[in-house]
Amino acid sequence: MTDGDVAGRMVEAARAWLGSLDDGQREAARWPWPAEEERHRWYYTPTDHGGLPLARMGQRQQQLAMRLVASGLSRPGFVTVSTILGLENVLDQLEGWQVDWGRERGRDPQLYWLRVFGEPSTEGPWSWRFGGHHVSVHHVVLDGTVQGSTPCFLGADPAASPLLGGHVLRPLGALEDLARDLIGSFDEETATKAVISAVAPTDLVTGNRPRVGEGDKAMGLPEVWRGRFDDPRLADAVEEFQRQADAHIGITPEHHDRLSLTAKPKGVSAAEMTAGQRDQLRAVLMTFLGRVPDELAEQEAKKFAGDAIKDVRFAWAGSREPGRPHYYRLQGPHLLAEYDNTQREANHVHTVWRDPVNDFGDDVLASHIAAHHR
């Protein structure tokens, strides 16, 4: 199978979903291409992600929506996303059913939004996104081929939850375990080079910026929402949460400087690792790339085949002890992957996979426009 098959499934699923909607629903669900400003907006907080939420769909429409979502994910990726949606109920219980975020129910597994940009087709460009709390999936299709699948964000709160029989639900556990095994395999000299800060950031360094670049530092929580809170109560609550989180973890401007994004990646390069450590690094990388359909993941993995992996750097921040706040990132050509687990006593995970050059398919679309629309 090819990425063209993936695009074909997306076209079919998107058309079926859009065809099931009434005029009012379709107005929110499909925007004309390219809608550049809105198409580059993305979030991972429980805010309005833009589009038609599951809550405004009938049961069959929800099923068709999830069919489109599944077309852009691998089987493990879709299971993980479905689990993250269900965790909204768990989080609601943990918070005493009290968090509202200015709406009737603050934690709601039906407040996930789907939007299509353009006309789903095997000709020309179109895209779609699905997002809500702790999920943001994007795909850009051009002439029947998927040309961009980032940013791709997955998070989990709680990161670990009890199951019957003493088992533990950890939807993103592999991202922690594989990376922890990797840094644990380093000798002291290599580990010292890999650790770029003794304190981890309270969130992803790149946040939800449409584009990432030199000098980016962790954004404050109030910035990672659609607009600002009109309700002073909510605005104050978010500001206070940020102050408490920063104070609890002990982060300072100096730590932010050490954690800042740079064009020349920080940390230890795969070239400095043993063959076994490079294999472990690939395993970590595949927990990010493997979110998308196998055909797309295989294409992405080819970018780091053989010696190409040596250009990827691994950077760690925070404690190396399990259960303590920690962060890491992978950075290389066409790659920026971040993992952060600091909030709720290191039981709240944020992860994102990005291509700083081709997020939202921008690089491919620019080349297409230059070649065909002069």
WOCORNOR-V581598 format. One record per run of one state. SS is the DSSP state (alpha for helix, beta for strand, coil for the rest). FROM is the first residue (numbers start at 0). LEN is the number of residues. If there is no record, write none. Layout:
BEGIN
ss,from,len
SS,FROM,LEN
SS,FROM,LEN
END
This chain:
BEGIN
ss,from,len
coil,0,2
alpha,2,17
coil,19,3
alpha,22,7
beta,29,2
coil,31,4
alpha,35,4
coil,39,12
beta,51,2
alpha,53,3
coil,56,2
alpha,58,13
coil,71,3
alpha,74,20
coil,94,17
beta,111,6
coil,117,7
beta,124,8
coil,132,2
beta,134,8
coil,142,2
beta,144,4
coil,148,3
beta,151,6
coil,157,3
beta,160,2
coil,162,1
alpha,163,3
coil,166,1
beta,167,2
coil,169,3
alpha,172,12
coil,184,3
alpha,187,7
beta,194,3
coil,197,23
alpha,220,3
coil,223,8
alpha,231,18
coil,249,3
alpha,252,7
coil,259,8
beta,267,2
alpha,269,3
coil,272,2
alpha,274,15
coil,289,4
alpha,293,9
coil,302,3
alpha,305,6
coil,311,1
beta,312,6
coil,318,7
beta,325,7
coil,332,2
beta,334,7
coil,341,1
alpha,342,4
coil,346,1
beta,347,7
coil,354,4
alpha,358,14
coil,372,2
END
